[in-house]
Amino acid sequence: MYLLSATPGLRRVFDHAYRAFADNRHRASAACRIDARGASIPRARPFLRAEWRYLVMLNYEVDPAVLEPLVPAGTTLDLWRGRALVSVVGFRFLATRVLGAAIPGHRNFDEVNLRFYVRREAEGECRRGVVFIGELVPRVAVAAVARWAYNEPYRVVEMRSTTPVPGATWPGRLTYEWRTRAGWQRVAATAVGSAAMPDRGTEPAFVTQHHWGYTRQRDGSTLEYAVEHPTWGVWDAAEPELKADVAGLYGAPFVAALSGPPRSAFVADGSPVTVSPPRRLAATVRASLRS
C-alpha cells in the first residue's frame, strides 16, 4: 500500500485495472452457464499494449512429469511432436501502456522468462497458450501490477542488455543479463542470415505462435487472457548461451534440462502486442469451490 500511495501513476493504473477486473467478475453469472470448454473472451479494452522486440528464444526438452504439476486447471500440455518444451526468452518491452496509461520510467525495460506450452479446447477451437514458470523484470511497478492482475510469477532484479539501435535491420549478438545473489547471469544468442516467417508446422512456428496465456490462481482456478500479435520473422541463432542459477530461479527439477545445450535456438524480430484483460475460466471456478 505504501508503494501505491507514494506513486500516483501506479495508483491510477491499479484503480483502472481493478475496475476492468471487476467488470469481468460481474459477468460471472453469464459465464457460469457455459459448459466446461469455456467461451470466447469478450471484446474489451486491452489491459496492455506494448512492443516486444529482439526476442532471444532458447528451447529445451523436459520430462513432461516436471511440468504436469504446473499445468493450470482446464488446460493440457501442448507437445511438440511428442516432446514437452520449455523456452528461456529474453526480450525488450517497449512503449508499454497499461489500460492506456504510460507510467513514467516504466515504458521500456527488459524481461527474461521461462515458459512452457499448453492447449485448451474452447468454442470449437484449439487455444494454444503459454504458462510462465518465472519472469524477471527490473521495475517494481511492472511486477506489482502483473502479480495483482494475473498472479504471474514476476521477480524484480537488476537487469541490463545489449540490443540493436532502433531501426537496425540485423540484430547481431543479443544479450540479456540479470543479477541475483548468485551474481550476474545471462541469456544470449547471435542472429544468423536473414529473418523469415516460420513455415507452418515447424518448431519456430510452434514456439512463437501461442496466442493465449494461462495462469493458475491461489484458489486453484485458472485465468485466461489473449495475446494478439502478427507472425514474427525469425533468424537462426548461433552461439546460444544460458548462464543461470537455474535451481535458485526455477527450482531443482529444471536443472537437468537447462544445464545442457538447447535443442533449438532462434531470434525473433517481435512486433506490437495487445494483451486482453484476464478472464477466470468458469469450469475451474466451480472446481475450486467444490474442493
N, C-alpha and C positions, 0 to 999 in steps of 0.2 A: 504493500500500500504506500510505503514511503516513496518508492520508485514512481508510482503514478502521480502522487501529489507534487513531487519535485520536477516532473517532466510533463508540462501541459500538453505537448504534442502527443506524447504516448497516452495521456489520459483521454484525449479526443479519439485516438484510434481504438482504445478499449471500449469507449462509450459506443462508437459506431459499430464495432464488432459485436458487442453484446446485443444491440438492437437487431442486427442481422441474424444472429444465432437464435434470439428469442422468436423472431418471425418464423424460423424453421420449426422450432418446437411447437408453436401454435398450430402448425399444420399436422401435428402428430395424429390427431383423430382421423384425418383422411388417410394418412399413411398406414394406420393400423388395419385398414380394410383391404390392403393388398395382400397377395399371397407371399410365400417365403422368398420368392425371387426378387422382391423389391419393385421399384418403379423408377422411371427416368427422373433425374434431378430437375426440378422446375427451373425455368429461366429466371435468374435473379441477378442483382447487381454483383459483379465479380468481387470476391473477397480480396484478391491480389492481382495486380498487373505488374509485370516486370519484363526484363530481358534476361535469359540465361545464355551466356556466351562462353566460348572456348572450353568446352567440356572435355576433360580427360576421363576416359572410361576404361578401367581395368576390370576384367571379368574372370571370376574364379568358379570352379566347380566345387560343390559342397555336398556332403551327405544330406539327403532330404530329412533324415532324422534330427539333424541340428536345427532345421528351420520349422519343422512341424509344430513345436510348442509356441512359436511366434506367429503362426498364421491366424489372422483375425477371423472371428466367427462370421460365417456366411460366405467365406472365400475358400479356395483351394490353391495349392501350389501350382504355378504355371511353369511347366518344364520345357526346356529347350532340347528337343529330340531325346526325351527321357532323362535329361540331366537337370539338376537343380543348380541354378547360378546365383551368385551374389556379385554385385558390382561396387567397386570403390570409385566414386565420382567426385572430381574436383571441378569447380566452375566459378564464373563471375556472375553475381547477382547485380543487375544494373537497372537504373531508372525505376526503382521499386516504389509502388504505391499500394497502400492498404485501404480498401474502401474509398479510393480516390484521393487519400491524403498521403502526402510525402513528408516523412519525418526528417528534419534536417540532420545530416550526419549518418543517416541510415538508408540512403538510396542505393549506394554502390558498395559492395562488400564481397568477400569470398565465402564459399561454402564447400565443405567436403563431407560426403555422406557415404554410408554403407547401406545398400538396399538389396531386397530380393523381390521376386515376381509372383503375383497371384492372379487368379481369374475368378469371375463371378458371372453366372448366367442370370440375366435380368431382361425382362421385356423382349424376349426372343433374340437377344444378342449376347455375345460373349464380351464382357468388360474386362480387359486386361489391365492390371494395375500394379502399383509399386507399394511395398511396405518398407519403411525405414527402420533400420536397426540402431543407427546412431547418426546424428547430424551435428557438425561443428560449424559455428559462426563466430565472428568477433564482436558482435553487437548484442548487448544485453536486451534491448527493447525487441529486437527481432526474435530472439529465443523466447522471451516472455510471452509475446503475442502468439507464437506458434504453439507453445505449450498450453496456453489458456484456451485457444480456439479449437485446436485439433488434438491436443495431448501428444504432440510429436516429440520424439526424444532428442531435443536440442541441448547442446552443451556450449558454453561460451569459453573461447580460448583466444589467445593471441594468434594472429594469422598474418601471413604475407604471401605474395605471389609474384611470379614472373609471367606476364602475358603480353600480347602484342599491343602496339599503339592502335588507337581507333582507326579503322579504315584499312588495316593491313590485310592483304589478300592471302597470306600464308602465315599460320600461327607460329611455326618453328617449334622450339622447345618450350613446353608449358610446365610450370612447376607451382604447386600449391603446398604451402607449409603451415604448420601449426605447432604450438608449444604447450606441453603439459609438464607435470613433474618429471616425466621421463625424458624431457628435453625436446629439441626441435625434431619434427618428423615431416614426411613429405610424400606426396604422390606426384608423379611426373611422367611425361611421355613426349616424343617428338613426332610431329605430323610429317608424313611422307607422301610425296606425289601430289595429286590433285584431289580435291573433295568431290565426292559423287553421292548421289542419292542411293541408299542401300536397296538392293533388289528384294522384292517380297520373298519371305521365307528364309532369309539369311540371318545370321546371328546379329549383325549390326541392326537390322530391322527389328528383330525381337527385343533387343535391349533398349532401343531408342523410342519405340512406338507403343509404350504402355501409357495410356492416357487417363488413368484413374489412380487415385490414391486411397489407401485403406489404413485406418488407424484403430488399434484396439483401445478401448476406454477402460477406465478404472473399474467400472461395474461389469466388465466382460462384453459389453455391446461393441458395435463397430460403427465408426464414421466413414462415410464415403464422400469423395469430392472429385470433381472433374478437373483435368489439366489439359487445356487446349493449346496446341501449337502445331505449326506445319511440320512436314517431314524435314529432318535436318540433313544437311550434307555431311559426309563422313570421310575423314582421312584415315588411311592405315597409320599405325603408330609404331615407331621404333624405340628401342631402349626404354620400355616401360619400367617404372620403378615405384615400389611401395616400401617405405621405411617407416614403420609404425609400431607403437606399443599396442599390438592387437588385443592382448588379454586385458589391458587396462581400459581400452576404448570400448571393446565389443564383447569381451568375455572369452574365457578359455576355450569354449567349443569351436571358436573360429580360428584359433591359432594354426592348426594343421593346414587348413585350406588356404590361408592367406600368407603362409610362410614361404611358399614356393612361387615360381613364376606364374603369371596369369595365363589362362588358356587362350585368351584373346585380349587385344587392346586396340583402341582407336580413339581418335579425336573428333568431336562433333562441333560444327560451327555454332549451333544454337539459333535462337530466334526470340521474338516476343512471346510471352506466355500469359495465359489467363487462368487463374485458379478460382473455382467456384466456392461459395460458402459450404461448410460441411453439412452433411445430412446423415442422421442416425438411421441405420437400417432397422426397419420396424421389426423384422423377424428376430434380430439379435436382441432388441429391447425386450421382447416377450420372453426370450430365453433367459435373459439376465434376471427378470422379475421372478421367474419360476425357481431359479437356483438359490 
